């Protein structure tokens, strides 16, 4: 039994695709989770490269050493920017939970997130875990991979396209704040109304120790309505996945 030896262009195309995949996995959730072993990340990057390298035209593969080094740097930048799009938008779910923590009075020391090894508030970590579970349960990760694969069909990063790239990333940053407020808005309205009620009680009955009642009341109200607020997460995650897909294609001019 004989096996065909791939040509030099095919090997270099696979290398460029794997470099972009590695940079994307290092930044983009959910693949950027720290507990995932390096060998697993490398295997995922190689699997993605096997899918994506046929989209690279042989004429676009440089064969010289200086040109190849430049192409590798370009693929790292492109993969990192595609990952930044996903990271920026998906961080809105965690930010929404942090807003609920702040307005709900849960001011305990932030816990350590085992996935990102960052300190985030309790509700923010809870929202983040639910969002990742919804991402896999709904098959949204497949849309993220599809958007990454289709990025090879677009134009490469050039100095003239940096202005358009900056516009896409700026719009994603604005969407980050808007999405975080939209996800947390139902709970924020309830918690603000609770603070107004407690203020009215303090005004009507100054002799009552409202401070001792306000903290457990607001924390209990937060824990009660967090369960109800989860209902908005499936729709929010779906919208974020679709936004990541379209912005990933827009980043490469598709």
Secondary structure, DSSP 8 states (H G I E B T S, - for coil): -------HHHHHHHHHHHHHHHHHHHHSTTTT-TTS-HHHHHHHHHHHHHHHGGGS-GGGS--SHHHHHHHHHHHHHHHHHHHHHHHHHHHHHHHHHHHHHHHHT--S--EE-TTT--EE-HHHHHHHHHHHHHHHHTTHHHHHHHHHHHGGGS----GGGHHHHHHHHHHHHHHHHHHHHHHHHHHHHHHHHHHHHHHHHHHH-TTS-HHHHHHHHHHHHHHHHHHHHGGGHHHHHHHHHHHHHHHHHHHTT-
